[in-house]
């Protein structure tokens, strides 16, 4: 019988770690929250010293000049060294760092040891150097889920270059915006990748993106064997460069506060912002959450299904697990290829112990039915995790019972691109695990729920989720090229001493938080972060569109989907035009952003000052009362909107 890591449900509907789990878990001390909150700066300093290798020690833990802060002042370290060298030096070179599972089933899984990964990273670091990349330069990465993505990230980190990864399903235009904003010197991409059995071309997108930017060199990994054009002098094959590269490359001694990476994410405006994470603090928190929250042990196989193009992939598909010297599984393909049991087959085959995914995926699998899961022996699993969006009780229970066999705790982890690592969750050795509830701020994290007047809310009341100083070490430092935006977005609503998350939340009981979702113009579509403004900009850039408004609508599987209200420039509405607009959004942003529905309307509801009332459109789509229409300059539009959409509001 497989070990039961969780108790039966108690009378309150909570699950708790079993005695076996408490004994096994890396952190099971219930007093840890109190200990850490008494002096969070000391707590983090201790963890940074314990878990991270410093070439030179830091003199002070935290420095604060609201709303700016620094961690581990004067400390020198390197993320690549911590993720690779130190494990090889301590004799773990033969341990598998990455199990790479290609999509085509005729290709075998590839195991890459820490020693092999280090050698490749050193070689690739030398290639970057040879192409003129220096400390502080920006490097774009536009790769599918292949090990070269970790190689590229860790090579940048090794030489002190700042990487900016762009999700490979984003369009060439989206990549271009990122390359321009970060002023990247080099781009690393691939010829293509496999998706549902088909080799897709990625290089064409990269070519579109690079044109007219500061990118001098494009390094291309040969993955899918698709025909690509290589531009003389600019484009280089990864494998050819690797053949000649030297495998000696010392890790650069980076200041703790030197930037590690930029990751662009959607905010409330149409333009994605470059979230900046630095070296020492980010790594400390990525590392600690892997030890305590994902409870990584020597023998674990950790599978985080997030693409490396998102923060979850950065922290839990690269830096965190490699820093602790764990084995991570990297899967290239689609969850339903060649069949809908693909994920469960891989869990069985590679004896995955910790499995971390998004509620959207869970809802999708639940809908496909239990039989795909039941075909496989999932008794290797010990811990399940979710991230990216609120999880409903049905999805939680299905994940718990069908995938976890009612044996494994589920940790519902709340965090953001900005926070760098998980901030709110239950710890597996402490619990409780409550369906739909993320849990407690992790040790060393200060979170609260407040009302509009900054007063803490109590009981089951809803409010805004905020974070307080000392902001944990993994938090963003600024918005690249736009510190003003950093201040305005996160530290204006409640002043320079309170970080505003943009999320609504409520206390589920005295200790545990339920995160209810975004309260701004950010959508979570299948767990992917998108702003309504970005989709609006994309649609509005079409020549036949006069103006438009995009709002999220609840969706059974994806959580939310974008719906567009479009005013045309005197052309007749048609189904073809709808298709054209959908294709246009795919081209401008990528498939994740495509509107689920487009309504052609005569006018959009606007206030007297001309502001579009998106809130009303949102209410309309959910059949909620539309609120006070007297503030509108064009109240007559409401009747028209109801007719066009068929919703009553
Ligand atoms: O709304 C919250 C939601 O995802 C947002 C952050 O998105 P992103 O920066 O893309 O990072 C996602 C992965 C870390 C948050 O503002 N979110 C994230 N985790 C949860 C969540 N909502 C509810 N429960 C969660 N566990």
Boltz pocket constraint, residues with backbone or C-beta under 6 A from the ligand:
constraints:
  - pocket:
      binder: B
      contacts: [[A, 265], [A, 310], [A, 311], [A, 312], [A, 386], [A, 387], [A, 388], [A, 389], [A, 390], [A, 391], [A, 412], [A, 413], [A, 414], [A, 415], [A, 416], [A, 417], [A, 418], [A, 424], [A, 438], [A, 501], [A, 502], [A, 503], [A, 515], [A, 516], [A, 517], [A, 518], [A, 524], [A, 527], [A, 528], [A, 529]]
      max_distance: 6.0
